[in-house]
Amino acid sequence: MWIKKLKTSNFRNLQQVDLTLPGPGVYVLYGHNGAGKTNILEVISLLSPGQGLHRDKLENMLPDLHEAERAAQWGFYGEVQKDQDTHTVGMGYDKKKRVIKVDGEETAGQADLANLGAVLWFTPEMDRLFFGSPSGRRRFYDRLVFGLHPQHAGQLTRYTKHLQSRMQLLKDPQSDPDWIALEEQQAAKYGEAVVKARLQYLEDLKPYLDGVELELIGNAERVYLEAQAEDRDIQTAFTTEYAERRPRDMRQKSNSFGPQRTDLGGLLNLEDGTPVPLDRTSMGQHKKALIKLLIGAARLQHERTGHPPCILLDEVATHLDEEARGLLYEKLLPLGGQLWLTGTEKSQFEGLEGAHFIGVKGGGATPEFS
């Protein structure tokens, strides 16, 4: 996918940005800190399922003005090219509610965004991805899965809904066990689909990873693979797990089984062949592993679907050294998608052949191309 048009209204500090883009290629947003470069990347990130680049609350995306002057809504409009078709996306926030329209039709959720194509990003905040909580790694991995399995977004949403309903029932001593069982059956149905998509993506990704090994670690994966090996029904195995864990989950007031407990781990193989767990790498090694992972995911997406992902690299000139940047450009540019970069100085990118520059200042964006 690639973005043909992007317009914003009252989004953070952006003042009516209106960009028309000529096609795939490299787009460099440059300007001083606080000018709005990352906010433009955040808008693009919202073209995919989830909470965007910063996982911020919707109301925090309003302009940071005095309360009396603050707008009550924000919005953006985009045109996305996929194959020979142009799709329109409109997203707005008004009165604590987000409205999403794809091709003029309002969607009930975000799952339809996954059908437009993949948006991937690498930001300075991800420097500690494998040192932080498992939830961040799950979100990162699920974004990769969306690219090959667009239905994964909807399955995750439905799974989460039924799991939350189960917990609400467990907290109520008067709840009917049959209602609890029904929610467990539905959670098992969508939980199986979530685990299946994650495991399948991992098998597909492995040949594209250079020097990095990944594994999914969790009780849902264990039960899934055991049931599969023993030719047992996986949904039934999941339902049994939920039922047997009711007493524990009631006491702890949390769901102890399922793909929401999954973690992503792995190894970085150094040049001398030494394997290093990803949560024990140095900062430089950690960045290298993430870059290799991003490149592998982009290559897989391109070769399997013919649609390279739209890739966002925030503060790439200061965040990554010259060798790392060179590896990214070498591997990603030939795929033919859009690569969005940000930096404070235009000179940081002037050696990048074919780059399209966009100056960002005071919440405005000025393209230096026609």
C-alpha positions as CSV (number, residue, x, y, z in Angstrom):
1,M,0.0,0.0,0.0
2,W,1.0,3.6,-0.4
3,I,-0.6,6.9,0.6
4,K,-1.8,9.2,-2.2
5,K,-3.3,11.9,0.0
6,L,-3.3,12.9,3.6
7,K,-5.3,15.7,5.2
8,T,-5.6,16.5,8.9
9,S,-7.8,18.8,11.0
10,N,-7.1,19.7,14.7
11,F,-4.8,16.8,15.2
12,R,-2.3,17.6,18.0
13,N,-0.3,20.7,16.8
14,L,-0.9,20.0,13.0
15,Q,-2.6,22.9,11.3
16,Q,-4.6,21.7,8.3
17,V,-1.9,19.6,6.8
18,D,-2.8,18.7,3.2
19,L,-0.3,16.4,1.3
20,T,-0.7,15.0,-2.2
21,L,2.0,12.4,-2.8
22,P,3.2,11.2,-6.2
23,G,3.7,7.6,-5.4
24,P,5.9,5.1,-3.6
25,G,9.4,6.1,-2.5
26,V,11.2,7.9,0.4
27,Y,9.5,10.8,2.1
28,V,11.6,12.8,4.6
29,L,9.8,15.0,7.2
30,Y,12.4,17.5,8.5
31,G,12.1,20.4,11.0
32,H,12.9,21.4,14.6
33,N,11.8,19.4,17.5
34,G,8.1,20.0,18.3
35,A,7.4,21.1,14.7
36,G,4.9,18.2,14.1
37,K,7.0,15.6,12.3
38,T,6.1,12.7,14.5
39,N,2.5,13.8,14.6
40,I,2.3,13.2,10.9
41,L,3.7,9.7,11.4
42,E,1.1,9.1,14.1
43,V,-1.7,10.0,11.7
44,I,-0.3,7.5,9.2
45,S,0.0,4.8,11.9
46,L,-3.7,5.2,12.6
47,L,-4.4,3.8,9.2
48,S,-3.7,0.4,10.7
49,P,-5.6,-1.3,13.6
50,G,-4.6,-0.2,17.1
51,Q,-4.0,2.9,19.0
52,G,-1.2,4.3,16.8
53,L,2.4,5.2,17.2
54,H,2.1,6.4,20.8
55,R,-0.8,4.3,22.0
56,D,-2.3,7.5,23.4
57,K,-5.8,8.3,24.4
58,L,-8.0,9.8,21.7
59,E,-8.7,13.0,23.7
60,N,-5.0,13.6,24.0
61,M,-4.7,13.9,20.2
62,L,-6.6,17.2,20.4
63,P,-4.6,20.4,20.1
64,D,-2.9,21.4,23.3
65,L,-4.7,24.7,23.8
66,H,-6.2,26.5,26.7
67,E,-9.4,24.7,27.8
68,A,-11.6,27.6,26.5
69,E,-10.0,27.5,23.1
70,R,-9.6,23.7,22.8
71,A,-11.4,22.1,19.8
72,A,-13.9,19.4,20.6
73,Q,-12.9,17.1,17.7
74,W,-10.0,16.0,15.5
75,G,-10.0,14.2,12.2
76,F,-8.0,13.1,9.1
77,Y,-8.7,11.9,5.6
78,G,-6.5,9.7,3.6
79,E,-6.4,8.0,0.2
80,V,-4.6,4.7,0.0
81,Q,-3.5,2.9,-3.2
82,K,-3.6,-0.9,-3.2
83,D,-3.2,-2.7,-6.5
84,Q,-5.2,-0.7,-9.0
85,D,-7.7,0.5,-6.5
86,T,-7.8,3.7,-4.5
87,H,-9.4,3.5,-1.1
88,T,-10.6,6.4,1.1
89,V,-10.2,6.4,4.9
90,G,-11.8,9.0,7.2
91,M,-11.3,9.0,10.9
92,G,-12.7,11.4,13.4
93,Y,-13.0,11.9,17.1
94,D,-16.0,13.7,18.5
95,K,-17.5,13.6,22.0
96,K,-15.3,10.8,23.2
97,K,-16.1,8.6,20.3
98,R,-14.0,7.6,17.3
99,V,-15.7,7.2,13.9
100,I,-14.0,5.3,11.1
101,K,-15.1,5.3,7.5
102,V,-13.6,3.2,4.8
103,D,-14.7,3.9,1.2
104,G,-17.5,6.0,2.6
105,E,-18.9,3.3,4.8
106,E,-18.7,3.6,8.6
107,T,-17.1,0.6,10.1
108,A,-18.1,-1.0,13.4
109,G,-14.4,-1.4,14.4
110,Q,-10.9,-1.2,13.2
111,A,-10.6,-4.6,11.5
112,D,-11.4,-3.1,8.1
113,L,-8.2,-1.0,8.3
114,A,-6.1,-4.2,8.2
115,N,-7.5,-5.0,4.7
116,L,-5.9,-1.8,3.3
117,G,-2.3,-3.0,3.9
118,A,0.3,-3.0,6.6
119,V,1.8,-0.1,8.4
120,L,5.0,-0.8,10.4
121,W,7.2,1.5,12.5
122,F,10.4,1.8,14.3
123,T,10.7,4.5,16.9
124,P,13.2,5.5,19.7
125,E,10.6,4.2,22.2
126,M,11.1,0.7,20.9
127,D,14.7,0.6,22.0
128,R,13.7,-1.4,25.0
129,L,11.1,-3.6,23.3
130,F,12.6,-6.9,24.5
131,F,13.5,-5.5,27.9
132,G,10.0,-4.2,28.7
133,S,6.6,-5.8,29.4
134,P,5.2,-8.7,27.2
135,S,2.2,-6.6,26.2
136,G,4.4,-4.3,24.1
137,R,5.9,-7.3,22.3
138,R,2.5,-8.8,21.7
139,R,1.3,-5.5,20.1
140,F,4.4,-5.3,18.0
141,Y,4.1,-8.9,16.8
142,D,0.3,-8.6,16.1
143,R,1.0,-5.6,13.8
144,L,3.2,-7.9,11.8
145,V,0.6,-10.6,11.7
146,F,-2.1,-8.1,10.4
147,G,-0.1,-7.8,7.1
148,L,-0.6,-11.5,6.1
149,H,-3.8,-12.2,8.1
150,P,-6.0,-9.1,8.0
151,Q,-8.8,-11.0,9.8
152,H,-6.4,-11.3,12.8
153,A,-7.5,-7.8,13.9
154,G,-11.1,-8.7,14.2
155,Q,-10.4,-12.0,15.9
156,L,-8.3,-10.3,18.5
157,T,-11.1,-7.8,19.2
158,R,-13.7,-10.5,19.5
159,Y,-11.5,-12.7,21.7
160,T,-10.8,-9.8,24.0
161,K,-14.5,-8.9,24.3
162,H,-15.5,-12.5,25.3
163,L,-12.6,-12.8,27.7
164,Q,-13.6,-9.5,29.4
165,S,-17.2,-10.7,29.6
166,R,-16.0,-14.0,31.2
167,M,-14.2,-12.0,33.9
168,Q,-17.2,-9.8,34.6
169,L,-19.3,-12.9,35.2
170,L,-16.7,-14.5,37.4
171,K,-16.6,-11.5,39.6
172,D,-20.4,-11.8,40.2
173,P,-21.2,-14.6,42.7
174,Q,-24.7,-14.8,41.3
175,S,-23.6,-15.4,37.7
176,D,-25.2,-18.4,35.9
177,P,-22.5,-21.0,35.2
178,D,-24.1,-21.6,31.8
179,W,-23.5,-18.0,30.8
180,I,-19.9,-18.3,31.9
181,A,-19.5,-21.5,29.9
182,L,-20.9,-19.7,26.8
183,E,-18.4,-16.9,27.1
184,E,-15.6,-19.5,27.5
185,Q,-16.7,-21.3,24.4
186,Q,-16.6,-18.1,22.4
187,A,-13.2,-17.1,23.9
188,A,-11.9,-20.5,23.0
189,K,-13.2,-20.1,19.4
190,Y,-11.5,-16.8,18.8
191,G,-8.5,-17.6,21.0
192,E,-7.7,-20.6,18.8
193,A,-7.9,-18.4,15.7
194,V,-5.5,-15.9,17.3
195,V,-3.0,-18.5,18.2
196,K,-3.2,-20.2,14.8
197,A,-2.5,-16.9,13.0
198,R,0.4,-16.0,15.2
199,L,2.0,-19.4,14.9
200,Q,1.5,-19.5,11.1
201,Y,3.0,-16.1,10.7
202,L,6.1,-17.2,12.7
203,E,6.7,-20.2,10.4
204,D,6.3,-17.9,7.4
205,L,8.7,-15.3,8.8
206,K,11.5,-17.6,9.8
207,P,13.1,-17.9,6.4
208,Y,13.3,-14.1,6.1
209,L,15.1,-13.5,9.4
210,D,18.9,-13.1,9.1
211,G,20.6,-13.9,12.3
212,V,17.5,-13.6,14.5
213,E,15.4,-16.5,15.9
214,L,12.0,-15.9,17.4
215,E,9.6,-18.0,19.5
216,L,6.1,-17.5,21.0
217,I,6.0,-18.4,24.6
218,G,2.7,-19.0,26.4
219,N,0.2,-21.5,27.8
220,A,-2.1,-21.0,24.9
221,E,0.6,-22.0,22.4
222,R,1.5,-25.0,24.6
223,V,-2.0,-26.3,24.7
224,Y,-2.6,-25.6,21.0
225,L,0.5,-27.6,19.9
226,E,-0.2,-30.4,22.4
227,A,-3.8,-30.8,21.2
228,Q,-2.7,-30.6,17.5
229,A,0.0,-33.3,18.1
230,E,-2.5,-35.6,19.8
231,D,-5.2,-34.9,17.2
232,R,-7.6,-33.4,19.8
233,D,-10.0,-30.6,19.1
234,I,-8.1,-27.4,19.9
235,Q,-11.2,-25.3,20.7
236,T,-12.4,-28.0,23.2
237,A,-8.9,-28.1,24.8
238,F,-9.1,-24.3,25.2
239,T,-12.6,-24.4,26.7
240,T,-11.5,-27.1,29.2
241,E,-8.6,-24.9,30.3
242,Y,-10.9,-21.9,31.0
243,A,-13.4,-24.1,32.9
244,E,-10.7,-25.7,35.0
245,R,-9.1,-22.4,35.9
246,R,-12.4,-20.7,37.1
247,P,-11.6,-21.0,40.8
248,R,-8.1,-19.6,40.4
249,D,-9.3,-16.8,38.1
250,M,-12.1,-15.9,40.5
251,R,-9.6,-15.5,43.4
252,Q,-7.0,-13.6,41.4
253,K,-9.6,-11.6,39.4
254,S,-7.6,-12.2,36.2
255,N,-7.7,-14.5,33.2
256,S,-4.7,-16.9,33.6
257,F,-5.0,-18.7,30.3
258,G,-5.1,-17.6,26.7
259,P,-3.2,-15.7,24.0
260,Q,-3.3,-12.5,26.1
261,R,-0.6,-14.2,28.1
262,T,1.7,-14.9,25.2
263,D,5.3,-13.4,25.1
264,L,7.7,-13.1,22.2
265,G,11.3,-14.1,22.8
266,G,14.3,-15.2,20.8
267,L,18.0,-15.0,20.1
268,L,20.3,-12.7,18.1
269,N,23.2,-14.7,16.6
270,L,26.3,-12.6,16.6
271,E,28.8,-12.7,13.7
272,D,31.0,-15.2,15.6
273,G,28.0,-17.5,15.9
274,T,27.3,-16.7,19.6
275,P,23.6,-16.7,20.4
276,V,22.4,-13.9,22.7
277,P,18.9,-13.9,24.2
278,L,17.1,-10.8,23.0
279,D,16.5,-9.6,26.5
280,R,20.2,-9.7,27.3
281,T,21.6,-7.9,24.3
282,S,23.3,-4.6,24.4
283,M,21.4,-1.5,23.1
284,G,23.3,-1.7,19.8
285,Q,22.6,-5.4,19.4
286,H,19.0,-4.9,20.4
287,K,18.5,-2.2,17.6
288,K,20.3,-4.5,15.1
289,A,17.9,-7.3,16.0
290,L,14.8,-5.1,15.6
291,I,16.1,-3.8,12.2
292,K,16.6,-7.4,11.0
293,L,13.1,-8.3,12.2
294,L,11.6,-5.3,10.5
295,I,13.4,-6.0,7.2
296,G,12.3,-9.7,7.4
297,A,8.7,-8.8,7.9
298,A,8.7,-6.2,5.1
299,R,10.3,-8.8,2.7
300,L,7.7,-11.4,3.7
301,Q,4.8,-9.0,3.2
302,H,6.1,-8.0,-0.2
303,E,6.7,-11.5,-1.5
304,R,3.5,-13.0,-0.2
305,T,1.1,-10.3,-1.1
306,G,2.8,-8.1,-3.6
307,H,2.0,-5.1,-1.3
308,P,5.1,-3.8,0.6
309,P,4.2,-2.2,3.9
310,C,4.3,1.5,4.6
311,I,7.2,1.9,7.0
312,L,7.7,4.8,9.5
313,L,11.1,5.5,10.9
314,D,11.1,8.3,13.5
315,E,14.3,10.3,14.2
316,V,16.2,7.7,12.2
317,A,19.3,10.0,11.7
318,T,20.0,10.4,15.4
319,H,18.4,7.1,16.6
320,L,20.4,4.8,14.3
321,D,24.1,4.8,13.3
322,E,25.2,5.0,9.7
323,E,25.6,1.3,9.3
324,A,22.1,0.5,10.6
325,R,20.6,3.2,8.4
326,G,22.5,1.9,5.4
327,L,21.1,-1.6,6.0
328,L,17.6,-0.4,6.3
329,Y,17.8,1.7,3.1
330,E,19.5,-1.1,1.2
331,K,16.9,-3.7,2.1
332,L,13.7,-1.7,2.2
333,L,13.9,0.7,-0.8
334,P,13.9,-2.0,-3.5
335,L,10.6,-3.3,-2.2
336,G,8.8,-0.3,-3.7
337,G,6.6,0.9,-0.9
338,Q,6.6,4.1,1.0
339,L,9.3,4.8,3.6
340,W,8.7,7.8,5.9
341,L,11.7,9.2,7.8
342,T,11.9,12.1,10.2
343,G,14.9,14.3,11.3
344,T,15.7,17.7,12.4
345,E,18.0,18.7,9.5
346,K,17.5,18.2,5.8
347,S,21.2,17.8,5.4
348,Q,21.0,14.5,7.3
349,F,19.3,12.9,4.3
350,E,20.6,14.8,1.2
351,G,22.7,11.8,0.2
352,L,19.5,9.7,0.0
353,E,18.8,9.3,-3.8
354,G,15.3,10.1,-4.9
355,A,14.1,11.3,-1.5
356,H,11.0,13.6,-1.4
357,F,11.4,16.3,1.2
358,I,8.6,17.9,3.3
359,G,9.5,20.8,5.5
360,V,7.5,20.8,8.8
361,K,7.3,24.0,10.8
362,G,4.8,25.3,13.4
363,G,2.4,22.5,12.7
364,G,2.4,23.0,8.9
365,A,3.9,20.8,6.2
366,T,5.4,22.2,2.9
367,P,6.2,19.6,0.2
368,E,9.3,20.4,-1.8
369,F,8.1,18.5,-4.8
370,S,5.2,18.7,-7.2
